[in-house]
Amino acid sequence: MFSILLLTIFLGAMVAIGIWGMRKTTTLGDFFLGGRTVGPWISAFAYGTSYFSAVLFIGFAGKLGWGFGLKALWIGIGNALFGSLLAWLVLGRRTRIMTQNLDVMTMPEFLMERFGGRYIKILAAIIIFMFLLPYSASVFKGLGHLFEANFRISYDLALLIMIGITGIYLVLGGYFAITLTDFIQGIIMLAGSITMVAVLAGKQGGIGVSIAQIMQKYPVHVPPEKQPPLLLLAALVFMTSFGTWGLPQMVQKFYAIKNERVIPRAALVTGCFALIIGLSAYFTGSLSHLFYNSVPLVNGKAAFDRLIPDLLTRHLPEPLMAVILLLILSASMSTLSSLVLVSSSAIAIDLYKGHVNPEVSKENSLYMMRFLSALFIIISYFIARYDFAIIITLMSLSWGTVAGAFMAPFLYGLFWKRTTLAGVYAGMITGLVTSIFLFFYWGEAWSPAASSAGMILPFFVIPLVSLFTKPPAPALVEAAFKGIDGN
């Protein structure tokens, strides 16, 4: 009963924020970027909450915490230092200035205006739509199963509730609503994560005792010959940390910041937020060694995604379990709203407004953005409801493939004036093909390594091709780099 009451209050607050955001949203820029007026704390929490979702707390934490033990904590540390703090310090200022210079709102628009290529925008929009929309469906799916187990409601009804609430506050309020809900959800995530670790570790004698016991039991549960290689751990750290540097839904947060002065403070807040959430999640995963002697089996196979939900349900009191459910819901709804917003922008802004009807009015652009956001949420429901084989594959490929396609082109666009359109095309295709080919060649178990290779290779391909192709127009470069490096 307490869980349902808390959930009702939370969802009611989300709807109220959506209505508030609608009153502040009058243009397409307001809907997608909040009018570029977002301050440091809101920006930091928007970035952090979009970073982590139910995939971390339910899937990654259990599987990696069991497989790597305490070594899994390096992933959380990497996410905080490289995926959050360093990302803000390296990318924040240049992204904010250059996207304003070029008057762009999306990753495809940035690539088109920065490199002067009309069709690269179409290619980028297709990549975003193909891989990020299935990813959003996977988050819905994880939430549906979680609520089915804890609230004793059907999976279909759970999906409809989650999709309905997310749709209301996103479609009505746009980025204003997303950032405010992110701030509230971020506070819930911090409080829930810290409390979760404190209670679970306390049942084993405290954090220090728990660490010592994990170090004793881990090699018993996972003998040295069966422990995953450190190369795979390094690939996981790299993929989950530096992958954010090329994900459109993450770098969009830099587009929307109020000014350059907020960046240092936002970087510090985001880094601390990511450190607490990442360490809490992976430490909870490693704590499973103290509560279980083996991974639960489903149809004869190890069900790593059952570890954390079962652990929390069995060992947390109901009021705290309700808060943890809100923690997971908060992380997922923030990620979902960012994914849907970026996916719908690929059609509304990059394809329709950019190519089909460039003269469309601002009012009609806003209506289309809202309509497509609602439509994509509905599509996510059907993807989550029915297990299409091709969609499941796209879900597995999504993070690494999108990061592989965009990370190097985006960074070279920010830092190297000699980068050419041909080089960017070559880099995007290299990242895309490498990630997909190695995913199937090495197998899903080594998908982090495949994704890492897809992210790294374009950094060699782009300069090589750029040096042998026609330099970009000086006027184009000058416009992009105005106000950067003394220009």
Secondary structure, DSSP 8 states (H G I E B T S, - for coil): -HHHHHHHHHHHHHHHHHHHHHHH--SHHHHHHGGG-B-HHHHHHHHHHHH--HIIIIIIHHHHHHHHGGGGHHHHHHIIIIIIIIHHHHHHHHHHHHHHHHT--SHHHHHHHHHT-HHHHHHHHHHHHHHHHHHHHHHHHHHHHHHHHHH---HHHHHHHHHHHHHHHHHHHHHHHHHHHHHHHHHHHHHHHHHHHHHHHHTTT-HHHHHHHHHHHHHHHS-GGGS--HHHHHHHHHHHHHGGGG-HHHHHHHHTBS-GGGHHHHHHHHHHHHHHHHHHHHHHHHHHHHH-SS--EETTEE-GGGHHHHHHHHHS-HHHHHHHHHHHHHHHHHHHHHHHHHHHHIIIIIIIIIII-TT--HHHHHHHHHHHHHHHHHHHHHHHHS--HHHHHHHHHHHHHHHHHHHHHHHHHHH-TT--HHHHHHHHHHHHHHHHHHHHHH-GGGHHHHHHHHHHTHHHHHHHHHHTS----HHHHHHHTTTSTT-
